[in-house]
């Protein structure tokens, strides 16, 4: 999810007409980082 967010950010920066991709990429990046850093369901597994 983080890589997809980064790809969308790069595409949005390369094509200025696609401003929607910029916000979708930012949201995906933030959600991916939160899901990666916060253990869900009490599990202590973290993937870096």
PDB file of N, CA, C and O in Angstrom:
ATOM      1  N   UNK A   1       0.827  -1.189   0.000  1.00  0.00           N
ATOM      2  CA  UNK A   1       0.000   0.000   0.000  1.00  0.00           C
ATOM      3  C   UNK A   1       0.874   1.257   0.000  1.00  0.00           C
ATOM      4  O   UNK A   1       0.540   2.270  -0.614  1.00  0.00           O
ATOM      5  N   UNK A   2       1.997   1.160   0.703  1.00  0.00           N
ATOM      6  CA  UNK A   2       2.910   2.305   0.740  1.00  0.00           C
ATOM      7  C   UNK A   2       3.520   2.539  -0.634  1.00  0.00           C
ATOM      8  O   UNK A   2       3.635   3.678  -1.087  1.00  0.00           O
ATOM      9  N   UNK A   3       3.911   1.448  -1.294  1.00  0.00           N
ATOM     10  CA  UNK A   3       4.515   1.603  -2.620  1.00  0.00           C
ATOM     11  C   UNK A   3       3.496   2.138  -3.630  1.00  0.00           C
ATOM     12  O   UNK A   3       3.843   2.921  -4.515  1.00  0.00           O
ATOM     13  N   UNK A   4       2.249   1.713  -3.493  1.00  0.00           N
ATOM     14  CA  UNK A   4       1.205   2.228  -4.393  1.00  0.00           C
ATOM     15  C   UNK A   4       1.010   3.725  -4.172  1.00  0.00           C
ATOM     16  O   UNK A   4       0.835   4.479  -5.130  1.00  0.00           O
ATOM     17  N   UNK A   5       1.040   4.156  -2.914  1.00  0.00           N
ATOM     18  CA  UNK A   5       0.932   5.577  -2.615  1.00  0.00           C
ATOM     19  C   UNK A   5       2.082   6.374  -3.199  1.00  0.00           C
ATOM     20  O   UNK A   5       1.877   7.469  -3.724  1.00  0.00           O
ATOM     21  N   UNK A   6       3.290   5.834  -3.114  1.00  0.00           N
ATOM     22  CA  UNK A   6       4.460   6.518  -3.673  1.00  0.00           C
ATOM     23  C   UNK A   6       4.366   6.598  -5.191  1.00  0.00           C
ATOM     24  O   UNK A   6       4.699   7.623  -5.785  1.00  0.00           O
ATOM     25  N   UNK A   7       3.912   5.518  -5.816  1.00  0.00           N
ATOM     26  CA  UNK A   7       3.765   5.514  -7.281  1.00  0.00           C
ATOM     27  C   UNK A   7       2.738   6.555  -7.722  1.00  0.00           C
ATOM     28  O   UNK A   7       2.952   7.271  -8.701  1.00  0.00           O
ATOM     29  N   UNK A   8       1.616   6.636  -6.992  1.00  0.00           N
ATOM     30  CA  UNK A   8       0.601   7.629  -7.350  1.00  0.00           C
ATOM     31  C   UNK A   8       1.110   9.049  -7.129  1.00  0.00           C
ATOM     32  O   UNK A   8       0.786   9.952  -7.899  1.00  0.00           O
ATOM     33  N   UNK A   9       1.904   9.247  -6.082  1.00  0.00           N
ATOM     34  CA  UNK A   9       2.483  10.580  -5.861  1.00  0.00           C
ATOM     35  C   UNK A   9       3.414  10.966  -6.997  1.00  0.00           C
ATOM     36  O   UNK A   9       3.389  12.106  -7.460  1.00  0.00           O
ATOM     37  N   UNK A  10       4.235  10.027  -7.449  1.00  0.00           N
ATOM     38  CA  UNK A  10       5.162  10.312  -8.548  1.00  0.00           C
ATOM     39  C   UNK A  10       4.391  10.606  -9.829  1.00  0.00           C
ATOM     40  O   UNK A  10       4.742  11.528 -10.565  1.00  0.00           O
ATOM     41  N   UNK A  11       3.340   9.826 -10.103  1.00  0.00           N
ATOM     42  CA  UNK A  11       2.531  10.075 -11.293  1.00  0.00           C
ATOM     43  C   UNK A  11       1.850  11.442 -11.225  1.00  0.00           C
ATOM     44  O   UNK A  11       1.770  12.156 -12.224  1.00  0.00           O
ATOM     45  N   UNK A  12       1.362  11.799 -10.032  1.00  0.00           N
ATOM     46  CA  UNK A  12       0.681  13.092  -9.890  1.00  0.00           C
ATOM     47  C   UNK A  12       1.664  14.245 -10.058  1.00  0.00           C
ATOM     48  O   UNK A  12       1.292  15.302 -10.566  1.00  0.00           O
ATOM     49  N   UNK A  13       2.906  14.057  -9.641  1.00  0.00           N
ATOM     50  CA  UNK A  13       3.885  15.125  -9.804  1.00  0.00           C
ATOM     51  C   UNK A  13       4.357  15.233 -11.252  1.00  0.00           C
ATOM     52  O   UNK A  13       4.714  16.319 -11.710  1.00  0.00           O
ATOM     53  N   UNK A  14       4.361  14.114 -11.973  1.00  0.00           N
ATOM     54  CA  UNK A  14       4.779  14.150 -13.374  1.00  0.00           C
ATOM     55  C   UNK A  14       3.689  14.707 -14.281  1.00  0.00           C
ATOM     56  O   UNK A  14       3.986  15.399 -15.255  1.00  0.00           O
ATOM     57  N   UNK A  15       2.429  14.410 -13.967  1.00  0.00           N
ATOM     58  CA  UNK A  15       1.305  14.885 -14.784  1.00  0.00           C
ATOM     59  C   UNK A  15       0.500  15.868 -13.934  1.00  0.00           C
ATOM     60  O   UNK A  15      -0.296  15.445 -13.096  1.00  0.00           O
ATOM     61  N   UNK A  16       0.691  17.159 -14.135  1.00  0.00           N
ATOM     62  CA  UNK A  16       0.028  18.147 -13.273  1.00  0.00           C
ATOM     63  C   UNK A  16      -1.499  18.152 -13.393  1.00  0.00           C
ATOM     64  O   UNK A  16      -2.176  18.688 -12.517  1.00  0.00           O
ATOM     65  N   UNK A  17      -2.047  17.574 -14.446  1.00  0.00           N
ATOM     66  CA  UNK A  17      -3.502  17.586 -14.612  1.00  0.00           C
ATOM     67  C   UNK A  17      -4.186  16.589 -13.678  1.00  0.00           C
ATOM     68  O   UNK A  17      -5.395  16.672 -13.462  1.00  0.00           O
ATOM     69  N   UNK A  18      -3.428  15.656 -13.129  1.00  0.00           N
ATOM     70  CA  UNK A  18      -4.020  14.615 -12.278  1.00  0.00           C
ATOM     71  C   UNK A  18      -3.838  14.963 -10.805  1.00  0.00           C
ATOM     72  O   UNK A  18      -3.103  14.279 -10.093  1.00  0.00           O
ATOM     73  N   UNK A  19      -4.501  16.019 -10.346  1.00  0.00           N
ATOM     74  CA  UNK A  19      -4.374  16.429  -8.947  1.00  0.00           C
ATOM     75  C   UNK A  19      -5.077  15.447  -8.008  1.00  0.00           C
ATOM     76  O   UNK A  19      -4.737  15.366  -6.828  1.00  0.00           O
ATOM     77  N   UNK A  20      -6.063  14.696  -8.530  1.00  0.00           N
ATOM     78  CA  UNK A  20      -6.769  13.724  -7.694  1.00  0.00           C
ATOM     79  C   UNK A  20      -5.814  12.622  -7.260  1.00  0.00           C
ATOM     80  O   UNK A  20      -5.894  12.136  -6.132  1.00  0.00           O
ATOM     81  N   UNK A  21      -4.911  12.228  -8.150  1.00  0.00           N
ATOM     82  CA  UNK A  21      -3.945  11.183  -7.800  1.00  0.00           C
ATOM     83  C   UNK A  21      -3.024  11.623  -6.680  1.00  0.00           C
ATOM     84  O   UNK A  21      -2.556  10.794  -5.900  1.00  0.00           O
ATOM     85  N   UNK A  22      -2.757  12.912  -6.592  1.00  0.00           N
ATOM     86  CA  UNK A  22      -1.899  13.410  -5.519  1.00  0.00           C
ATOM     87  C   UNK A  22      -2.541  13.143  -4.163  1.00  0.00           C
ATOM     88  O   UNK A  22      -1.882  12.654  -3.245  1.00  0.00           O
ATOM     89  N   UNK A  23      -3.829  13.466  -4.039  1.00  0.00           N
ATOM     90  CA  UNK A  23      -4.494  13.270  -2.755  1.00  0.00           C
ATOM     91  C   UNK A  23      -4.715  11.798  -2.464  1.00  0.00           C
ATOM     92  O   UNK A  23      -4.601  11.377  -1.313  1.00  0.00           O
ATOM     93  N   UNK A  24      -5.030  11.003  -3.480  1.00  0.00           N
ATOM     94  CA  UNK A  24      -5.188   9.559  -3.278  1.00  0.00           C
ATOM     95  C   UNK A  24      -3.856   8.950  -2.844  1.00  0.00           C
ATOM     96  O   UNK A  24      -3.822   8.088  -1.965  1.00  0.00           O
ATOM     97  N   UNK A  25      -2.771   9.392  -3.452  1.00  0.00           N
ATOM     98  CA  UNK A  25      -1.450   8.887  -3.074  1.00  0.00           C
ATOM     99  C   UNK A  25      -1.077   9.260  -1.661  1.00  0.00           C
ATOM    100  O   UNK A  25      -0.501   8.446  -0.939  1.00  0.00           O
ATOM    101  N   UNK A  26      -1.399  10.496  -1.244  1.00  0.00           N
ATOM    102  CA  UNK A  26      -1.101  10.914   0.129  1.00  0.00           C
ATOM    103  C   UNK A  26      -1.901  10.091   1.125  1.00  0.00           C
ATOM    104  O   UNK A  26      -1.366   9.657   2.145  1.00  0.00           O
ATOM    105  N   UNK A  27      -3.183   9.874   0.836  1.00  0.00           N
ATOM    106  CA  UNK A  27      -4.026   9.087   1.737  1.00  0.00           C
ATOM    107  C   UNK A  27      -3.523   7.651   1.831  1.00  0.00           C
ATOM    108  O   UNK A  27      -3.440   7.094   2.926  1.00  0.00           O
ATOM    109  N   UNK A  28      -3.188   7.050   0.695  1.00  0.00           N
ATOM    110  CA  UNK A  28      -2.679   5.674   0.714  1.00  0.00           C
ATOM    111  C   UNK A  28      -1.359   5.584   1.464  1.00  0.00           C
ATOM    112  O   UNK A  28      -1.120   4.614   2.182  1.00  0.00           O
ATOM    113  N   UNK A  29      -0.506   6.579   1.306  1.00  0.00           N
ATOM    114  CA  UNK A  29       0.780   6.578   1.998  1.00  0.00           C
ATOM    115  C   UNK A  29       0.583   6.670   3.505  1.00  0.00           C
ATOM    116  O   UNK A  29       1.223   5.938   4.260  1.00  0.00           O
ATOM    117  N   UNK A  30      -0.288   7.553   3.944  1.00  0.00           N
ATOM    118  CA  UNK A  30      -0.530   7.715   5.378  1.00  0.00           C
ATOM    119  C   UNK A  30      -1.189   6.461   5.966  1.00  0.00           C
ATOM    120  O   UNK A  30      -0.788   5.991   7.030  1.00  0.00           O
ATOM    121  N   UNK A  31      -2.192   5.924   5.279  1.00  0.00           N
ATOM    122  CA  UNK A  31      -2.863   4.713   5.769  1.00  0.00           C
ATOM    123  C   UNK A  31      -1.897   3.543   5.805  1.00  0.00           C
ATOM    124  O   UNK A  31      -1.917   2.750   6.746  1.00  0.00           O
ATOM    125  N   UNK A  32      -1.058   3.427   4.797  1.00  0.00           N
ATOM    126  CA  UNK A  32      -0.074   2.342   4.775  1.00  0.00           C
ATOM    127  C   UNK A  32       0.924   2.453   5.910  1.00  0.00           C
ATOM    128  O   UNK A  32       1.279   1.445   6.520  1.00  0.00           O
ATOM    129  N   UNK A  33       1.385   3.662   6.203  1.00  0.00           N
ATOM    130  CA  UNK A  33       2.327   3.843   7.310  1.00  0.00           C
ATOM    131  C   UNK A  33       1.666   3.555   8.650  1.00  0.00           C
ATOM    132  O   UNK A  33       2.280   2.940   9.522  1.00  0.00           O
ATOM    133  N   UNK A  34       0.420   3.991   8.826  1.00  0.00           N
ATOM    134  CA  UNK A  34      -0.284   3.733  10.082  1.00  0.00           C
ATOM    135  C   UNK A  34      -0.507   2.238  10.267  1.00  0.00           C
ATOM    136  O   UNK A  34      -0.286   1.707  11.356  1.00  0.00           O
ATOM    137  N   UNK A  35      -0.939   1.562   9.218  1.00  0.00           N
ATOM    138  CA  UNK A  35      -1.160   0.118   9.323  1.00  0.00           C
ATOM    139  C   UNK A  35       0.135  -0.635   9.564  1.00  0.00           C
ATOM    140  O   UNK A  35       0.133  -1.696  10.189  1.00  0.00           O
ATOM    141  N   UNK A  36       1.231  -0.099   9.076  1.00  0.00           N
ATOM    142  CA  UNK A  36       2.521  -0.762   9.245  1.00  0.00           C
ATOM    143  C   UNK A  36       3.069  -0.562  10.646  1.00  0.00           C
ATOM    144  O   UNK A  36       3.692  -1.469  11.198  1.00  0.00           O
ATOM    145  N   UNK A  37       2.851   0.593  11.224  1.00  0.00           N
ATOM    146  CA  UNK A  37       3.469   0.902  12.513  1.00  0.00           C
ATOM    147  C   UNK A  37       2.602   0.547  13.714  1.00  0.00           C
ATOM    148  O   UNK A  37       3.128   0.311  14.802  1.00  0.00           O
ATOM    149  N   UNK A  38       1.284   0.504  13.539  1.00  0.00           N
ATOM    150  CA  UNK A  38       0.388   0.227  14.661  1.00  0.00           C
ATOM    151  C   UNK A  38      -0.004  -1.241  14.628  1.00  0.00           C
ATOM    152  O   UNK A  38      -0.558  -1.707  13.633  1.00  0.00           O
ATOM    153  N   UNK A  39       0.275  -1.981  15.703  1.00  0.00           N
ATOM    154  CA  UNK A  39      -0.148  -3.389  15.739  1.00  0.00           C
ATOM    155  C   UNK A  39      -1.664  -3.501  15.848  1.00  0.00           C
ATOM    156  O   UNK A  39      -2.275  -2.883  16.721  1.00  0.00           O
ATOM    157  N   UNK A  40      -2.266  -4.283  14.973  1.00  0.00           N
ATOM    158  CA  UNK A  40      -3.726  -4.432  14.934  1.00  0.00           C
ATOM    159  C   UNK A  40      -4.094  -5.767  15.579  1.00  0.00           C
ATOM    160  O   UNK A  40      -3.490  -6.798  15.283  1.00  0.00           O
ATOM    161  N   UNK A  41      -5.082  -5.735  16.453  1.00  0.00           N
ATOM    162  CA  UNK A  41      -5.535  -6.957  17.100  1.00  0.00           C
ATOM    163  C   UNK A  41      -4.586  -7.451  18.169  1.00  0.00           C
ATOM    164  O   UNK A  41      -4.635  -8.626  18.532  1.00  0.00           O
ATOM    165  N   UNK A  42      -3.737  -6.604  18.678  1.00  0.00           N
ATOM    166  CA  UNK A  42      -2.842  -6.999  19.747  1.00  0.00           C
ATOM    167  C   UNK A  42      -1.624  -7.771  19.283  1.00  0.00           C
ATOM    168  O   UNK A  42      -0.851  -8.263  20.105  1.00  0.00           O
ATOM    169  N   UNK A  43      -1.445  -7.883  18.000  1.00  0.00           N
ATOM    170  CA  UNK A  43      -0.284  -8.615  17.487  1.00  0.00           C
ATOM    171  C   UNK A  43       0.946  -7.719  17.530  1.00  0.00           C
ATOM    172  O   UNK A  43       0.849  -6.518  17.282  1.00  0.00           O
ATOM    173  N   UNK A  44       2.072  -8.282  17.834  1.00  0.00           N
ATOM    174  CA  UNK A  44       3.294  -7.489  17.932  1.00  0.00           C
ATOM    175  C   UNK A  44       4.158  -7.595  16.682  1.00  0.00           C
ATOM    176  O   UNK A  44       5.288  -7.106  16.656  1.00  0.00           O
ATOM    177  N   UNK A  45       3.618  -8.240  15.638  1.00  0.00           N
ATOM    178  CA  UNK A  45       4.396  -8.346  14.397  1.00  0.00           C
ATOM    179  C   UNK A  45       4.422  -7.025  13.679  1.00  0.00           C
ATOM    180  O   UNK A  45       3.394  -6.369  13.515  1.00  0.00           O
ATOM    181  N   UNK A  46       5.600  -6.640  13.253  1.00  0.00           N
ATOM    182  CA  UNK A  46       5.753  -5.410  12.472  1.00  0.00           C
ATOM    183  C   UNK A  46       6.566  -5.739  11.222  1.00  0.00           C
ATOM    184  O   UNK A  46       7.562  -6.460  11.281  1.00  0.00           O
ATOM    185  N   UNK A  47       6.126  -5.202  10.107  1.00  0.00           N
ATOM    186  CA  UNK A  47       6.819  -5.431   8.846  1.00  0.00           C
ATOM    187  C   UNK A  47       7.452  -4.122   8.403  1.00  0.00           C
ATOM    188  O   UNK A  47       6.753  -3.131   8.191  1.00  0.00           O
ATOM    189  N   UNK A  48       8.739  -4.115   8.267  1.00  0.00           N
ATOM    190  CA  UNK A  48       9.425  -2.913   7.842  1.00  0.00           C
ATOM    191  C   UNK A  48       9.949  -3.080   6.435  1.00  0.00           C
ATOM    192  O   UNK A  48      10.565  -2.162   5.893  1.00  0.00           O
TER     193      UNK A  48
END
